[in-house]
Amino acid sequence: MEKKRAAGVLCHISSLWGKYGIGSLGKEAYRFAKLLADSGATYWQVLPLVQTGFGDSPYQSVSGSSGNPYFIDLETLASQGLLTREELRAAEHAETDYGELYSERYQTLRTAFSRFPFDNEEFRAFVKSGRAEDYALFMTAKTVYGGTFTDWEDPLKFRDPAALEALRTDYHEEYLFWNFLQYEFFLQWGALKRYCNGLGLKIIGDIPLYVAYDSADVWANPQLFRLDKQLKPTKVAGVPPDYFSETGQLWGNPVYDWKANKAENYAWWRNRLKIALETYDAVRIDHFRGIDRYYEIPAGAETAVKGEWKDGPGAELFRGVEGEIIAEDLGIMDEGVRRLREKTGFPGMKVLLFAFDGNPDNEFLPSHIGENSVCYTGTHDNETVKGYVDSLAAQDFVLFRARVARSLEERGVLVSLGKNGEGFPEALVRLAMESDARLAIIPIQDVLCLGDEARMNFPGTREGNWKFRLERLPSRSAMGKFRKIVKKYRR
């Protein structure tokens, strides 16, 4: 990361306001970027931009290198003559309803595609480059045959070259449609990123450690995962039982065959990182601990109890990789993960909502946060600061208030903490900014002092997640206050 102190804001593209049911890469994104730059922020962090699948999570995708078609700005398509004003009006939705998006948005995009000039030289070059080849073939097969890739006839399931060519030619228009979506997404994303960079704003992206099983990634590279001869997983990912769960967490993603990856000099992984570092200016690697050691569970197990720890590739995975990387080193950490982070030099994450449990040695306390860190008030998986404080029972609130007040006093930060939760979002924002961490990232919910009605994700649940939307452009007064804090703490 940059050597100088810096500040940023976490807000996913889906959370931007707008008329069409979900945030997009259109004018609202440009206005938000300008507002961030004017507020003194030099980083805008987003969640994975990939096409979401079951559960609508950006951490489960049909392709880890795809762009989410929902984020394609419809008004930009209209300006190209691909959609009419009547079709834009028909696409308007006040709230994010993923069921409606799935059933309606792709139809709107198909309408735009039907008017797209296929002889467009840039599009032809994009298709020829193969940038979206595995994705386009996978989505074409999904559209034509349905099911998961293991349900397909063996020639297609095992990617026989003749079967792939037949898919490409027999369903050529469908194949071009999925290429079109990626072409339009990356065209719009590239323009937005250039605009942000021109404002002095860098974008932090996010890649999950694991990929979804039913994905183009696994279908195209089965040798790199722990699969049987019929391409079914033999081992899956998760985390073991802990204080929070007696049975652990069973994620179900196929784990990597790291010996096979090493035999190919980690080419697939390094290409994945290369694409991410070209797409963004910096990248957060989710579940970084799994690169040191990972927990694998027998496929078919009902819980994560009978898993075991295995060695990951370690620092060897990053040899020759150049770019800004942030290690998501939260959860169960040990000396191996810490040594790996030190060896790579990647900054780790410090989350202030985890700091005030009464333990004076808590590594998330502002007084313990070192320079090579990225300090957050919370993440997309947490309650907002206001939401957390509002949820506390009376006795727990008194303890939390006293601990935060003590930290404010130790750090010389002046914020008045009310008896009913007032002041806590500002207090944690100021503590993050004042800390020695080289970079402080604040979720937009905490910048705006929003409660848990604005929470992004409830881990372990399948309903109601990833729907938070800003109702409008954040006010200049709120962002002006943020700017004063950024300036005061020399960021």
N, C-alpha and C positions, 0 to 999 in steps of 0.2 A: 504494500500500500504506500501511499504518499508519505514522505517523511514529515511533512508539516501536519499540524492538527487540523482535522476536518470534521464536518458534520453532514448528515444526510437524513433522508426520510424514507421509510418503508411504506409503499402503497402499490398494490398489484394493479395491473392494467384493468382487470375485471371490476375493480372498485371505483373506477372513475365514473363520474356522473354522465348522463346522456339520455337520449330518447329511445334507444333501441334495445333495452333489456339487459345490457351488460356493457362495461367500459370497452373502448376501442382505441385504435391507433389514430384517431381523427383529431379534430380541432381541440377537443377537451384535453387530450394528452399534451398537446403543444402549450395550451394555456397553463396546465398544471406544471409543466417543466419550467416555463417562464416564471411562474410564481415561486417555485423552489429556488431557482437561481437568484431571483430578487431577494429572497429571504436569507441569502448567504450560504445555502446548502451547496455542496459540491458533489454529492452523491444522491442518486435516486435508486433505491433498491426495489426490485420486483421479485415475484415468485416465478417458478418455471413457466415459460410462455407456451408450453407444449399443448397439443390437442388433448383435451381431457377425455376420459372414458367413464367407466362405471364408477359412480359415486362423485363424479365431477371434480375429482381432486387433481390439482396440477402435479401431484406426485405419483400419479398413475396415468400413463399415457400409452397410446398405440405406437408412438415413436418418440424417442427421447430427443431427436433432432428436428422435430416438426414444430410448426407454428400453429397456434390455435386459430382455426377459421372464424370462431366467434369474435375475435379481435379485429378482423378485417373491417375497416371503416366503410360503411355502406354509402355514405355521402361522397366519399372519394370515388367509389365505383360509379355513382350517379354522374359525377363530373366527367367521367370517361365515356358517358353515354351508355353504360351497361345496365342502369336501373332508371326507372321513371319516378317522378315525384309521387305518383299514386302508390307505387310499390314501396317507396320509402315510408309513406304513411302507414301502410299495412304492416310494416315491420316494427312499428313503435310499440313499446311495452314499458310500463312505469317501473316494474320490479324485475329482478332476476329470477326467472323460472326456467330451470334447465330442461324440464320436459318440453316446454313451449319452444325453447331455443332449438332443441334437437329436431323437433317435428317441423318447425317453420323456417329456421335460419338456413338450413341446407337447401331448402327449396328456393329461397331467395337467391342464394349464391349460384344455384344451378341456372336460374333465370339470367343472372349476370353473365355466366359462362356461355350461355346460348348466343349471346351477342358479342362475344369476345372474338377479335380477329386472330385466327390461328396462325396466320402468316406473320404475326408480330415477331420480328427478328430476335428481340430480347427474350421473349418467351421461348422461342425455339432453342436458343442458346442455353436457357435455363434447363429445359428438358434434356437436352443433349449432355449437359454437365453431369447429370445423374444426382444432383443435389437432393432430389426428393424421390429417387428411383425406388428404393425399398418400401418407402411409405406409400407411394402411388400404387405399386403392385399389391401391397398388403391390403390397402383400402379398397382397391378394385375387387380383389378376391372376397373380401368381407361383404361387399355390396352384392356381388353375384351369388356367392355360395353360403354366406352367413356363417354362424357358429364361430368356433375358435379354429386356429390354423391346424390343430390336430384332427379336426373333423373333416378336413378336405381330403380328396383322393390323393393317394401316395405320391404321384408325380408332382403335384403342386405342393403338397405338404413337405416333401423333401427337396423342393425347388429344382426339379429337373429342368435344365435349360430349355428344352422343347416346350415344356408346360408353361414356363414363364413367358416365352415368346408367343405362345398361343394366347395367353391371358392379355398380353400387351397388344396383340393385333386383333383378336376377336372382339375385345371390349375396349377398343382404342379410344373411343370418346370418353368412356368412364375413366380410363387411365389418364387422359389429358385433363379431365375435370379435377382430379386430385392434385395433379401437377399445377394446375391453374391456381388452386387455393394456396399452395405453398409459394408460388411465384408472387401472387398479390400480397400475401402476408409479409414476405421478406422485403418486397419492394417498399411497402409502407413502413415496416420496422426500420429499414435502413435509412429512410428519410427522417424518421423521428429521432433516431440515434444521432445522425449528423447534426440535426438541429440542437439536440441536448449538448453535444460536445462543443458546438459553436457558442453555447451559453456558458461554457466552462463546467458543465454538469456531466459527471461520469455515471454510467449505469451499472449497477451490481445485479447480476443474474444469479440463478440458483439451479444446480443440478442434483437430483437425488442420487444416492449411491447405487440403489437398485433400480431395475427397470421392471415394467409389468410383464407377466408371463405371456399373455396373449398380445404380443406386440411385434412390430416389424423387426425390432432389435433382436429378439430371441429367434424368430422365424428365420431371419437372414444369417444368424451366427450361432446356431445351436451348439456347436463344438465348444463354445466359451462358457457354457452353463452346465450345472449338474443335472443332466437329463438322461433318461434311459434311451434304448434304441428306438422307441416309438415317440421320442421327444417329449415325454412326460417328466416332470420334475422328480428327482429322487431326494433332494434336499431343498428346503425353503428357508427364508429369512425370518427373523424376529428377534426379540430380546427375552432374556430369562426372567423368572419370577423375581420380584423385588418388593420393596416396602409398599408400592402402589398396587401391585397385582400379584396374587398368590399363584396364578397360572402363567404369568408372563404375557407377552404380546406375540401373537402369531400373525405376521404380515402376509405370508404366502408368496412373496416374490421369489423366483428362483435365484439361488446363490451362484456366484461365479465359480467356474473351475479355474482356479488361479494358476495351476500348473499348465493348463492349456493356453491361458492368456500369456504366460511367461514364454512359452514355446514360440508364440507369434510376436514376441518382443512387445507385448501389450499394445499392439498396433491399433486394435479397435478402441481401447480405452484412451489412448493418446490422441487418436483422431476425434473422439468424443470431446475431450478437453479442448482440442484445437478449435473445433466448431464453436464450442461455448465461449471461448475467449475471443473469437472473431465476432460472435453475436453480441456480446456484452463487453464492457471495459474491465470488469472484474467478476469473479465467480465465487459464490459460496457453495462448498461441497457439503451436502446434507449427510448426516450420520458418518462423519469423518472417522469415527472410532473403528468402523468396520474395515478400514484399510490397514489398520494394525492387527486387530483380531476381530473376527466376526462370529456370530452365533448362528449355527445351522440346526435345523429341526427336520426330522424325517418327514417326507411328504406324506400327507394323509393323517398326521397326528392331529388330535382335536385341540390340544393346548401346546404351549411352548415349554412345558416342564422337562421333557426328555431331550432337549437339545444339548449341544456341546460347543465349546469355543474352539475355533480353528485360527491358524495364523493367516493373515492377509499378506498382500505383496509388500507393504511398507513403503519406504521412501523410493524404492526402485521404480515404482509406478510413475513417479514424477520426473524421472531423469530426462533431461532434454526439453521439458515443458517450461515455457516462458510465459509469464503473465501474472496478474494479481489474483491471488486465491485466498479465500477466507475459509478456515476450518470450523465447521459446526461441531464443536467438541463438548456438547452438552450431554447430560445423562450419565451413564455409568462409565467413568473414566478411570484409568490406572496409569502407572508409570510408563507403560509401553506407548500409550497414546501421547502422553506428554513428551516423551523422547522423540516420537515421530514428528510432532508439531515443531519442536525445537530444531530437529534436523532439517526440516523443510523450510523453516523460517516463517511459515504461514501464521498470521494472527488468528487467535481463537476468539470465542464469543463470551461475553460477560453480560448476564441478564439481571437487572436490578430487582425485579420482582422475586428473584430467588435468594436475595441477599439477607433479608431481615427475619431470620428464623431464631435469632438469639445466640447463635454460635459465633463467638468472636473470631474464629478462624475461617469463617465462611469466605471462600475465594471470590464470591461475587460482591462482597462489601466494597464500596468505593475506595476505601483506604488500601485494599489489596489488589486493585486492578493495575496491571502493568501497562507499559507503553505499547507493546506489540499485541494489542487487543482491539476488538470492536465492541463497544459498550452499547447495549440496548436497554430501554426500559422494559420491554417485553418483546415477544415474537408473535408470529401469526397463529401459533398454537396456544398462546396464553390468553387469559382474561386481559382486558384493558386495565390500566392502573385504576381508573375510577371504578370499573366493574369489580375488581378485586377488593378494593377498600369497602365498597357498598355491600359486598357479600359477607364481610367479617362479622362474627358475633361480637357482642359488646366487649367482652373481656379480651378477645383476640385483637379487636380494634385498638384498645388501650395499649396493648403490648406493641403492636405494629407502629402505632403513632409515636411511642416513646423511642423505639429503635430508629425510626427514620429521623426523628428530631435530634437524636444523639449524633447520627451520621452528618446531618446538616451542620450541627455545631462544630464537629471535628473538622469538617472541610471548609468552614467559614462561608457557608451558603445561607443566605437570608431568604426564607420563605415562611409565611405564616400558615400553620396547619390548623384547619378548623376542627371543631368537635364532631362535625357531621360529614367528614370526608373532603371538605374543601381544601384546595391547595396541594393535594398529593400528586396529581399528574405533573404540575409545574415543579414540585420538589424533586421528583425522580428525573424529570428532563434536565433540570439544573445539575443534579448530581452526576448524570451521565456526561453532560457537557464539561463539567469541572474536572472529571476524572483524568487520570494520566493516559487513558486510552487514546491512541492516535486518531481513531475514528469513532464518533458517536452517531448511532442511527436510531431515530425515533419513529415508531409507527405513527402514521397520520392520525390514528384514533387518539393517541396520547398527546399529540400536538394540539388537537382540538378538544381535549378533555371529555371524550365520549365514553359512555358506559358500555356494559356488555351487550346492549342491543347492537353494537357495532363490532362485536367479536367476529373474527374471520373463521376460526375452526375450533371444533370441540373434538379433540383426538379420541378415538375409540367409538365414535358415533358415525352413522351413515346419512343422517338426515339433517338438513338445515345448515350445511357448511358452505363456505366459499361464496356467500351471497351478499356480504357487506358492500354497500355502495354509498359513496358520497352523494348527498342530495343536491349539491351545487359546488361551485368553485369555492374553496376555503376563503374566508373573509380576509381582507387586507389587514384588519386589526389583529386577527389571530396570528397571521403570518408575520405581521410587523413585530408582535411580541416575541415570536420565535427568533426573528432576526436579531433583536436586542440581546437575547440570550446567547445566540451563536457568537455575536461580536464580543460580549462581555467575557466569554471564556476562550477567546482568541482562536476561534475555529473558522 
